[in-house]
Amino acid sequence: MVNLTRIYTRTGDAGETRLSDNSVARKTDLRVRAYGDVDEANAILGIATASGELPEALQAALRTIQNELFDVGADLSTPVVADPPWAPLRIEQANVDRLEAWCDEFSADLPDLRSFILPGGTVAGAQLHLARTVVRRAERTAWDAVEAYGLGVQPEGQPGGVNIIAVTYLNRLSDLLFIASRVANVAAGDVLWVPGKDREPADQRARKQRERIEKASGKASE
């Protein structure tokens, strides 16, 4: 049970913090940055789920994911070492498998895509797109931490490494959030990307500019 009696501690005023194994790390440490990105994504999911716009099944899945993102943060903040003094909280393959099952479930009834999607549509859909991009950033930061500290137990004298399954979880979650954004936008429809050459100029000046460009390139119609 977590018991938070005081929020401020003044212990981080020198730019340092403690990881979950009580080891000291700089606040710029890649592991700290990785679980900070995870926390940011969780906050965005909180906004999306508070919107009241999401189907019940998706809402329930995202609430479970919010809890699991706390687990991801705890995992990333606990270096992997041999014979830890207590069993650390870790993301396991079963967590990843459940994300993949949700990907299959929620995408089953979605229409096929013939273009890339722009973030937008409903407010909740746009927020899920934002959460997706932050999860992608968290994954990239976690891979930076892997490059710095390695995977799993490290040689004696080296800091513990990163749990690869936690990084895999972030990868699958970004896929699921893309699908979730489409589910949120079912009624409004996907906002599809239109490549520049196919977009109609927004105003008369822009249309004339396009005509000049096409004439200069020899592509103007006869």
C-alpha positions in Angstrom: 0.0 0.0 0.0 1.3 3.4 -0.9 1.0 6.1 1.8 1.8 9.6 0.7 1.8 11.9 3.6 3.7 14.8 2.1 4.1 15.6 -1.6 7.2 17.9 -1.5 10.4 16.4 0.0 13.1 18.9 -1.1 15.3 15.9 -1.8 15.4 16.6 -5.6 16.5 20.2 -5.4 20.1 19.3 -6.5 18.9 17.8 -9.8 19.0 14.2 -8.5 16.3 11.6 -7.7 16.2 8.1 -6.6 15.2 5.1 -8.7 12.9 2.5 -7.4 15.8 0.4 -6.1 16.9 3.5 -4.0 19.9 4.2 -6.2 20.6 7.8 -7.0 20.2 9.1 -10.6 20.3 12.5 -12.3 17.0 13.9 -13.3 18.3 14.0 -16.8 19.1 10.2 -16.7 17.5 8.4 -19.6 15.6 6.1 -17.3 14.1 9.0 -15.5 13.2 10.6 -18.8 11.7 7.4 -20.1 9.3 7.0 -17.2 8.6 10.7 -17.3 7.4 10.3 -20.9 5.3 7.4 -19.7 3.7 9.6 -17.0 3.0 12.2 -19.7 1.2 9.7 -21.9 -0.8 8.5 -18.9 -2.0 12.1 -18.2 -3.2 12.5 -21.7 -5.1 9.2 -21.5 -6.7 10.6 -18.4 -8.0 13.5 -20.4 -9.3 11.2 -23.2 -11.1 8.9 -20.8 -12.6 11.9 -18.9 -14.2 13.2 -22.2 -17.2 10.8 -22.0 -16.9 10.2 -25.7 -15.5 6.7 -25.8 -17.3 3.4 -26.2 -17.6 1.5 -22.9 -15.3 -1.4 -23.9 -12.5 1.0 -25.0 -12.9 3.1 -21.9 -12.5 0.1 -19.7 -9.4 -1.0 -21.7 -7.8 2.4 -21.4 -8.4 2.5 -17.6 -6.6 -0.8 -17.3 -3.8 0.6 -19.5 -3.5 3.6 -17.2 -2.8 1.3 -14.3 -0.3 -0.7 -16.3 1.5 2.5 -17.3 2.3 3.0 -13.6 3.7 -0.5 -13.7 5.8 0.4 -16.8 7.1 3.5 -15.0 8.0 1.4 -11.9 9.7 -1.2 -14.2 11.8 1.4 -16.1 12.9 3.0 -12.7 14.1 -0.4 -11.4 17.4 -1.6 -12.9 17.4 -5.3 -13.6 19.9 -7.0 -11.3 20.6 -10.6 -10.2 19.0 -11.6 -6.9 17.2 -8.4 -6.0 16.4 -8.0 -2.2 12.7 -7.9 -3.1 10.7 -9.0 -6.2 10.4 -5.8 -8.4 7.2 -4.9 -10.2 7.8 -5.9 -13.8 5.8 -5.8 -17.1 5.4 -9.4 -18.3 4.6 -11.0 -21.6 1.0 -11.4 -20.6 0.6 -7.6 -20.5 1.9 -7.4 -24.1 -0.3 -10.3 -25.2 -3.4 -8.5 -23.9 -2.5 -5.3 -25.8 -2.2 -7.4 -29.0 -5.6 -9.0 -28.3 -7.1 -5.6 -27.9 -5.5 -4.5 -31.2 -7.3 -7.4 -32.9 -10.6 -6.8 -31.1 -10.9 -3.1 -31.7 -9.7 -3.1 -35.2 -12.0 -5.9 -36.4 -14.9 -3.7 -37.5 -12.9 -0.7 -38.6 -12.8 0.1 -42.4 -9.7 -0.5 -44.4 -7.3 2.5 -44.7 -6.3 3.9 -48.1 -4.4 6.9 -46.7 -2.5 8.0 -43.7 -4.6 9.6 -40.9 -4.3 13.2 -39.6 -4.8 13.7 -35.8 -8.2 15.1 -35.4 -11.9 14.1 -35.6 -13.4 14.1 -32.1 -11.7 15.6 -29.1 -11.1 12.2 -27.6 -9.8 10.9 -30.9 -7.3 13.7 -31.2 -6.2 13.2 -27.6 -5.6 9.5 -28.3 -3.4 10.5 -31.2 -1.5 12.8 -28.9 -1.1 10.0 -26.4 0.2 7.7 -29.2 2.9 10.1 -30.2 4.1 10.5 -26.5 4.2 6.7 -26.1 6.3 6.6 -29.2 8.7 9.1 -27.6 8.7 7.1 -24.4 9.7 4.0 -26.5 12.5 5.9 -28.2 13.8 7.2 -24.8 13.6 3.7 -23.4 15.7 2.5 -26.3 18.2 5.2 -25.5 18.3 3.9 -21.9 18.9 0.4 -23.3 21.9 1.7 -25.3 23.2 3.3 -22.2 22.6 0.6 -19.6 22.0 -2.6 -21.6 19.2 -5.2 -21.3 18.8 -7.3 -18.2 21.5 -8.2 -15.7 24.8 -6.5 -16.5 28.4 -7.5 -15.6 29.5 -7.1 -12.0 30.2 -3.4 -11.2 27.8 -2.1 -13.9 24.4 -0.6 -13.2 21.4 -2.9 -13.9 19.9 -2.9 -17.3 16.4 -2.4 -18.7 13.6 -4.9 -19.0 13.0 -5.5 -22.7 9.4 -6.4 -22.2 8.6 -3.0 -20.8 10.0 -1.5 -24.0 8.0 -3.9 -26.1 4.8 -2.9 -24.2 5.3 0.7 -25.2 5.6 -0.4 -28.9 2.4 -2.4 -28.8 0.6 0.4 -26.9 1.4 2.9 -29.5 -0.2 0.6 -32.1 -3.3 0.1 -29.9 -3.7 3.9 -29.4 -3.7 4.4 -33.1 -6.5 1.9 -33.4 -8.3 3.5 -30.4 -8.2 6.9 -32.1 -10.0 5.4 -35.1 -12.6 3.8 -32.8 -13.1 7.1 -31.1 -13.7 8.7 -34.6 -16.0 6.0 -36.0 -19.0 8.4 -36.1 -17.0 11.4 -37.4 -14.9 9.4 -39.8 -11.1 9.3 -40.2 -9.4 12.5 -41.1 -7.3 11.4 -44.1 -4.1 12.9 -45.2 -4.3 14.5 -48.7 -0.8 14.8 -50.3 0.2 18.3 -51.3 -0.1 17.7 -55.1 -3.7 16.6 -54.6 -4.9 19.3 -52.2 -7.1 22.1 -53.6 -5.5 25.5 -53.0 -7.3 27.3 -50.1 -7.9 30.6 -51.8 -7.7 32.4 -55.2 -4.1 33.7 -54.6 -3.0 30.2 -53.8 -4.7 28.8 -56.9 -2.9 31.4 -59.1 0.4 30.5 -57.5 -0.2 26.9 -58.3 -1.1 27.8 -61.9 2.2 29.7 -62.2 4.1 26.8 -60.8 2.4 24.3 -63.2 3.1 26.6 -66.2 6.7 26.9 -65.2 7.1 23.2 -65.0 5.2 22.6 -68.2 2.3 20.8 -66.5 -0.4 23.3 -67.1 -3.4 21.9 -69.1 -3.8 23.0 -72.7 
